[in-house]
């Protein structure tokens, strides 16, 4: 529960190292089996409250199954922590182990679930600048290691543990004292359109025509306002599922988008569902429309949600649950998606949960993106903590990437975030609104992006080395040292 409190809606980031310290202290005198049990209890108490929105929106069975699956992986992580407690500098090794488990559960099974990563909690804490140096994964190592070292000092007070804490504290202090400052290479006027969803805000599919029409009306109102102010914008962003039908096949949806783009006189990035290679498949895309009514480029969602956007093993389990009938087509994943380019502006795009995965936005920024856009439809999760948690992840990404981020959601939370993770403008949930702001553009890379591959390799190799060292000690019959 303490770990869950470090994420939204509580958002008490300093609770994260405290939670790690309590876990470390709890396994010190346990057997490996006991550590697994402690880790499982920790995982259940962490993941189920964190993801309660899944039960409220999708169903109790999905919430329980995913939460328990994640808890089992955290139980395995606790066994790893139990193993490395026997080697010098144990808190540092423990931090590597924990983040490696985070990486595993963020990618497996079925694409993983990258919720509950410690590095995300750094936003709104004094150590938030670390994200630009070490990224979400590297910052997670530090958060976990500080918690482990603090617990070790309280219980044992040994020189090696003090040394570990001093090393970690020194690195954090330097990062905070010398934040990453990327040169500004220009600016862009951007607009995020949140058109809203009729009714209680949760059933977009039933009102998809109205949703598209409302986004067009909001954009036309924006155009009128800009004309009165003698202003222009460089980019207008509509959310994921702004049209739930293929605008290339559906003349009504296409006409709404074209009218909006012509009215505002700027490129419009609209979320749309497009047809797949057969009737059983589809793509979730962000499509760039130009003021002349033509489509110029698109991004395809890289991480469709299992059991939400596609049914794994449909031929085997497709008839097991009536709810699967609500997902008649399987969403296909994009592959090696590069940044979008329009009128000299290079844009990294992510759709909904894509923002939480490490392989989507960092690679596009490395390929030259100067601005980041997140298109999302949180309609299903209206009234839960999911939109706030995703917005917290997005803010952490902004610092990691060193880029301003424009978030457009169908009915919240939309926002404009600067490269320091500060919120410049934000909407409320279940409302209609338009945000307009000028954001700085950057083309230099943060250390977190530039060195992301070596960093991740060091974390993985360090974990294997630490576990191997622990195995050697255990195989020689040595008792764990107090560090």
LINNOR-V930419 format. One record per pair of residues at least 4 apart in sequence whose ideal C-beta (glycine too) atoms are under 7 Angstrom apart, sorted by the first residue. I is the first residue (numbers start at 1). J is the second residue. If there is no record, write none. Layout:
# LINNOR-V930419
I:J ; I:J
This chain:
# LINNOR-V930419
1:5 ; 1:45 ; 1:49 ; 2:15 ; 2:18 ; 2:19 ; 2:22 ; 3:16 ; 3:19 ; 3:46 ; 4:46 ; 4:49 ; 4:50 ; 5:10 ; 5:12 ; 5:15 ; 6:12 ; 6:13 ; 6:15 ; 6:16 ; 6:19 ; 6:121 ; 7:11 ; 7:50 ; 7:116 ; 7:120 ; 7:121 ; 7:389 ; 7:392 ; 8:385 ; 8:388 ; 8:389 ; 8:392 ; 9:385 ; 9:388 ; 11:124 ; 11:392 ; 13:121 ; 13:122 ; 13:123 ; 13:124 ; 13:125 ; 14:18 ; 14:125 ; 15:19 ; 16:20 ; 16:118 ; 16:121 ; 16:143 ; 17:21 ; 17:143 ; 17:146 ; 17:147 ; 17:150 ; 18:22 ; 18:147 ; 19:23 ; 19:147 ; 20:24 ; 20:143 ; 20:144 ; 20:147 ; 20:148 ; 21:25 ; 21:147 ; 21:148 ; 21:150 ; 21:151 ; 22:26 ; 23:27 ; 23:42 ; 23:78 ; 24:81 ; 24:94 ; 24:147 ; 24:148 ; 24:151 ; 24:152 ; 25:151 ; 25:155 ; 26:38 ; 27:35 ; 27:38 ; 27:78 ; 27:81 ; 27:82 ; 28:85 ; 28:155 ; 30:34 ; 30:35 ; 30:38 ; 30:82 ; 31:35 ; 32:36 ; 32:79 ; 32:82 ; 33:37 ; 34:38 ; 35:39 ; 35:78 ; 35:79 ; 35:81 ; 35:82 ; 36:40 ; 36:75 ; 36:78 ; 36:79 ; 37:41 ; 38:42 ; 38:78 ; 39:43 ; 39:74 ; 39:75 ; 39:77 ; 39:78 ; 39:79 ; 40:44 ; 40:71 ; 40:72 ; 40:75 ; 41:45 ; 42:46 ; 42:74 ; 42:78 ; 43:47 ; 43:70 ; 43:71 ; 43:74 ; 43:75 ; 44:48 ; 44:67 ; 44:68 ; 44:71 ; 46:50 ; 46:116 ; 47:51 ; 47:67 ; 47:70 ; 47:71 ; 47:116 ; 48:52 ; 48:67 ; 50:115 ; 50:116 ; 51:63 ; 51:66 ; 51:67 ; 51:115 ; 52:56 ; 52:63 ; 53:57 ; 53:381 ; 53:384 ; 53:385 ; 53:386 ; 54:58 ; 54:62 ; 54:63 ; 54:66 ; 55:59 ; 55:60 ; 55:63 ; 56:384 ; 57:380 ; 57:381 ; 57:384 ; 58:62 ; 58:63 ; 58:308 ; 59:63 ; 59:323 ; 60:64 ; 61:65 ; 62:66 ; 62:307 ; 63:67 ; 64:68 ; 65:69 ; 66:70 ; 66:113 ; 67:71 ; 68:72 ; 70:74 ; 70:105 ; 70:113 ; 71:75 ; 72:76 ; 73:77 ; 73:101 ; 73:104 ; 73:105 ; 74:78 ; 74:101 ; 75:79 ; 76:80 ; 76:101 ; 77:81 ; 77:97 ; 77:98 ; 77:101 ; 78:82 ; 79:83 ; 80:84 ; 80:97 ; 80:101 ; 80:467 ; 81:85 ; 81:94 ; 81:97 ; 81:98 ; 83:467 ; 83:470 ; 84:90 ; 84:93 ; 84:94 ; 84:97 ; 84:466 ; 84:467 ; 84:470 ; 85:90 ; 85:480 ; 86:470 ; 86:473 ; 86:474 ; 86:480 ; 86:481 ; 87:93 ; 87:466 ; 87:469 ; 87:470 ; 87:473 ; 88:160 ; 88:483 ; 89:93 ; 89:160 ; 89:164 ; 90:94 ; 90:152 ; 90:483 ; 91:95 ; 91:145 ; 91:148 ; 91:149 ; 91:152 ; 91:161 ; 91:164 ; 92:96 ; 92:145 ; 92:164 ; 93:97 ; 93:466 ; 94:98 ; 94:144 ; 94:145 ; 94:148 ; 95:99 ; 95:141 ; 95:142 ; 95:144 ; 95:145 ; 95:148 ; 96:100 ; 96:141 ; 96:459 ; 96:462 ; 96:463 ; 96:466 ; 97:101 ; 97:463 ; 97:466 ; 98:102 ; 98:144 ; 99:103 ; 99:137 ; 99:140 ; 99:141 ; 99:144 ; 99:459 ; 100:104 ; 100:459 ; 100:460 ; 100:463 ; 101:105 ; 102:106 ; 102:117 ; 102:140 ; 103:107 ; 103:137 ; 104:108 ; 105:112 ; 105:113 ; 106:112 ; 106:113 ; 106:114 ; 106:117 ; 107:111 ; 107:112 ; 108:112 ; 110:306 ; 110:312 ; 111:303 ; 111:306 ; 114:356 ; 114:357 ; 115:356 ; 115:389 ; 117:136 ; 117:140 ; 118:140 ; 118:143 ; 118:144 ; 119:131 ; 119:135 ; 119:136 ; 119:137 ; 119:139 ; 119:140 ; 119:143 ; 119:396 ; 120:136 ; 120:392 ; 120:393 ; 120:396 ; 121:143 ; 122:127 ; 122:128 ; 122:130 ; 122:131 ; 122:139 ; 122:143 ; 122:396 ; 123:128 ; 123:392 ; 123:395 ; 123:396 ; 123:421 ; 124:128 ; 126:176 ; 127:172 ; 127:176 ; 128:399 ; 128:421 ; 129:175 ; 129:176 ; 129:179 ; 129:180 ; 130:134 ; 130:139 ; 130:142 ; 130:172 ; 130:175 ; 131:135 ; 131:136 ; 131:139 ; 131:396 ; 131:399 ; 131:400 ; 131:448 ; 132:179 ; 132:180 ; 132:399 ; 132:400 ; 132:402 ; 132:446 ; 132:447 ; 132:448 ; 133:175 ; 133:180 ; 133:447 ; 133:448 ; 134:138 ; 134:139 ; 134:142 ; 134:448 ; 134:455 ; 135:139 ; 135:400 ; 135:448 ; 135:452 ; 135:455 ; 136:140 ; 136:396 ; 136:400 ; 137:141 ; 137:455 ; 137:456 ; 137:459 ; 138:142 ; 138:455 ; 139:143 ; 140:144 ; 141:145 ; 141:459 ; 142:146 ; 142:168 ; 142:172 ; 143:147 ; 144:148 ; 145:149 ; 145:168 ; 146:150 ; 146:168 ; 147:151 ; 148:152 ; 149:153 ; 149:161 ; 149:164 ; 149:165 ; 149:168 ; 150:154 ; 150:165 ; 151:155 ; 152:156 ; 152:161 ; 152:483 ; 153:157 ; 153:161 ; 153:162 ; 153:165 ; 156:161 ; 156:482 ; 156:483 ; 158:482 ; 158:483 ; 159:163 ; 160:164 ; 160:483 ; 161:165 ; 161:483 ; 162:166 ; 163:167 ; 164:168 ; 165:169 ; 166:170 ; 167:171 ; 168:172 ; 169:173 ; 170:174 ; 171:175 ; 172:176 ; 173:177 ; 174:178 ; 180:402 ; 180:446 ; 180:447 ; 182:402 ; 182:419 ; 182:442 ; 182:444 ; 182:446 ; 183:442 ; 183:444 ; 184:440 ; 184:441 ; 184:442 ; 185:441 ; 185:442 ; 185:443 ; 186:441 ; 187:438 ; 187:439 ; 187:440 ; 187:441 ; 188:234 ; 188:235 ; 188:345 ; 188:371 ; 188:439 ; 188:441 ; 189:232 ; 189:233 ; 189:234 ; 189:438 ; 190:233 ; 190:234 ; 190:235 ; 190:237 ; 190:406 ; 190:416 ; 190:437 ; 190:439 ; 191:222 ; 191:233 ; 191:236 ; 191:237 ; 191:434 ; 191:435 ; 191:436 ; 192:237 ; 192:406 ; 192:407 ; 192:408 ; 192:414 ; 192:416 ; 192:435 ; 193:215 ; 193:218 ; 193:219 ; 193:222 ; 193:236 ; 193:237 ; 193:238 ; 193:408 ; 193:434 ; 194:239 ; 194:408 ; 194:409 ; 194:410 ; 194:411 ; 194:412 ; 194:414 ; 194:427 ; 194:432 ; 194:433 ; 195:211 ; 195:214 ; 195:215 ; 195:218 ; 195:410 ; 195:432 ; 196:214 ; 196:411 ; 196:431 ; 196:432 ; 197:201 ; 197:204 ; 197:207 ; 197:211 ; 197:379 ; 197:410 ; 197:411 ; 198:207 ; 198:210 ; 199:203 ; 199:207 ; 200:382 ; 201:379 ; 201:382 ; 201:411 ; 201:430 ; 202:379 ; 202:380 ; 202:382 ; 203:207 ; 204:208 ; 204:211 ; 204:241 ; 204:244 ; 204:377 ; 204:379 ; 204:410 ; 205:244 ; 207:211 ; 208:212 ; 208:243 ; 208:244 ; 208:245 ; 209:213 ; 210:214 ; 211:215 ; 211:242 ; 211:410 ; 212:216 ; 212:242 ; 212:243 ; 212:253 ; 212:256 ; 213:217 ; 213:256 ; 214:218 ; 214:432 ; 215:219 ; 215:238 ; 215:242 ; 215:260 ; 216:220 ; 216:256 ; 216:259 ; 216:260 ; 217:221 ; 218:222 ; 218:432 ; 218:434 ; 219:223 ; 219:236 ; 219:260 ; 219:263 ; 219:264 ; 220:224 ; 220:260 ; 220:263 ; 221:225 ; 222:226 ; 222:264 ; 222:434 ; 223:227 ; 223:263 ; 223:264 ; 224:228 ; 225:229 ; 226:231 ; 226:232 ; 226:233 ; 232:265 ; 232:266 ; 233:264 ; 233:266 ; 233:436 ; 234:266 ; 234:343 ; 234:345 ; 235:266 ; 235:267 ; 235:269 ; 235:345 ; 236:264 ; 236:266 ; 236:268 ; 237:269 ; 237:373 ; 237:375 ; 237:406 ; 237:408 ; 238:242 ; 238:268 ; 238:269 ; 238:270 ; 238:271 ; 238:408 ; 239:271 ; 239:375 ; 239:376 ; 239:377 ; 239:408 ; 239:409 ; 239:410 ; 240:271 ; 240:284 ; 240:351 ; 240:352 ; 240:375 ; 240:376 ; 240:377 ; 241:271 ; 241:273 ; 241:377 ; 241:410 ; 242:270 ; 242:271 ; 242:272 ; 243:247 ; 243:253 ; 243:257 ; 243:270 ; 243:272 ; 244:273 ; 245:250 ; 245:253 ; 245:273 ; 246:250 ; 246:272 ; 246:273 ; 246:274 ; 246:275 ; 247:253 ; 247:254 ; 247:257 ; 247:272 ; 248:254 ; 248:274 ; 249:275 ; 250:254 ; 251:255 ; 252:256 ; 253:257 ; 254:258 ; 255:259 ; 256:260 ; 257:261 ; 257:268 ; 257:270 ; 257:289 ; 258:262 ; 258:289 ; 258:293 ; 259:263 ; 260:264 ; 260:268 ; 261:268 ; 261:289 ; 261:290 ; 261:291 ; 261:293 ; 262:291 ; 262:293 ; 264:268 ; 265:291 ; 266:291 ; 267:288 ; 267:289 ; 267:290 ; 267:342 ; 267:343 ; 268:289 ; 269:286 ; 269:288 ; 269:373 ; 270:287 ; 270:289 ; 271:286 ; 271:351 ; 271:375 ; 272:285 ; 272:287 ; 273:282 ; 273:284 ; 274:282 ; 274:283 ; 274:285 ; 275:282 ; 276:281 ; 276:282 ; 276:283 ; 276:332 ; 277:281 ; 280:329 ; 280:330 ; 281:329 ; 281:330 ; 281:332 ; 282:329 ; 282:331 ; 283:300 ; 283:331 ; 283:332 ; 284:300 ; 284:301 ; 284:304 ; 284:309 ; 284:331 ; 284:351 ; 285:298 ; 285:299 ; 285:300 ; 286:298 ; 286:299 ; 286:349 ; 286:351 ; 286:375 ; 287:295 ; 287:298 ; 288:295 ; 288:296 ; 288:297 ; 288:298 ; 288:340 ; 288:342 ; 289:295 ; 290:294 ; 290:296 ; 296:342 ; 297:340 ; 297:341 ; 297:342 ; 299:334 ; 299:337 ; 299:340 ; 299:349 ; 300:334 ; 300:337 ; 301:333 ; 301:334 ; 301:351 ; 301:354 ; 302:333 ; 302:334 ; 302:337 ; 302:354 ; 302:357 ; 302:360 ; 303:333 ; 303:353 ; 303:354 ; 303:357 ; 304:309 ; 304:310 ; 304:331 ; 304:333 ; 305:309 ; 305:353 ; 306:310 ; 306:312 ; 307:311 ; 309:331 ; 310:327 ; 310:330 ; 310:331 ; 311:318 ; 311:324 ; 311:327 ; 311:330 ; 313:317 ; 314:318 ; 314:330 ; 318:324 ; 338:364 ; 338:367 ; 339:346 ; 339:347 ; 339:348 ; 339:364 ; 339:367 ; 339:368 ; 339:369 ; 340:347 ; 340:349 ; 341:346 ; 345:370 ; 345:371 ; 346:368 ; 346:369 ; 346:370 ; 347:369 ; 347:371 ; 347:373 ; 348:361 ; 348:364 ; 348:365 ; 348:369 ; 348:372 ; 349:373 ; 349:375 ; 350:354 ; 350:355 ; 350:360 ; 350:361 ; 350:374 ; 351:375 ; 351:376 ; 352:376 ; 352:377 ; 354:360 ; 355:361 ; 355:374 ; 355:390 ; 355:393 ; 355:394 ; 355:397 ; 356:393 ; 358:362 ; 359:363 ; 361:365 ; 361:372 ; 361:397 ; 361:401 ; 362:366 ; 362:401 ; 362:449 ; 362:452 ; 363:367 ; 364:369 ; 365:369 ; 365:401 ; 365:403 ; 365:449 ; 366:445 ; 366:449 ; 370:403 ; 370:441 ; 370:442 ; 370:443 ; 371:403 ; 371:404 ; 371:439 ; 371:441 ; 372:401 ; 372:403 ; 372:404 ; 372:405 ; 373:406 ; 374:394 ; 374:405 ; 374:407 ; 375:408 ; 376:390 ; 376:407 ; 376:409 ; 377:409 ; 377:410 ; 378:382 ; 378:386 ; 378:387 ; 378:390 ; 378:409 ; 378:412 ; 379:410 ; 379:411 ; 381:386 ; 381:387 ; 382:411 ; 382:429 ; 382:430 ; 385:389 ; 386:390 ; 387:391 ; 387:409 ; 387:412 ; 387:413 ; 387:429 ; 388:392 ; 388:413 ; 389:393 ; 390:394 ; 391:395 ; 391:407 ; 391:413 ; 391:415 ; 392:396 ; 393:397 ; 394:398 ; 394:405 ; 394:407 ; 394:417 ; 395:417 ; 395:421 ; 396:400 ; 396:421 ; 397:401 ; 397:405 ; 398:403 ; 398:404 ; 398:405 ; 398:417 ; 398:418 ; 398:419 ; 398:421 ; 399:420 ; 399:421 ; 400:446 ; 400:448 ; 401:446 ; 401:449 ; 402:419 ; 402:442 ; 402:446 ; 403:419 ; 403:442 ; 404:417 ; 404:418 ; 404:419 ; 404:439 ; 404:440 ; 405:417 ; 406:416 ; 407:414 ; 407:415 ; 408:414 ; 409:413 ; 409:414 ; 411:429 ; 411:430 ; 411:431 ; 412:427 ; 412:428 ; 412:429 ; 412:430 ; 412:431 ; 413:426 ; 413:427 ; 413:429 ; 414:427 ; 414:433 ; 414:435 ; 415:423 ; 415:425 ; 415:426 ; 415:427 ; 415:435 ; 416:424 ; 416:425 ; 416:435 ; 416:437 ; 416:439 ; 417:421 ; 417:422 ; 417:423 ; 417:424 ; 418:422 ; 418:424 ; 418:439 ; 419:440 ; 419:442 ; 424:437 ; 425:435 ; 425:437 ; 427:431 ; 427:433 ; 427:435 ; 445:449 ; 445:450 ; 446:450 ; 447:451 ; 448:452 ; 451:455 ; 452:456 ; 453:457 ; 454:458 ; 455:459 ; 456:460 ; 457:461 ; 458:462 ; 459:463 ; 460:464 ; 461:465 ; 462:466 ; 463:467 ; 464:468 ; 465:469 ; 466:470 ; 467:471 ; 468:472 ; 469:473 ; 470:474 ; 471:475 ; 472:476 ; 473:478
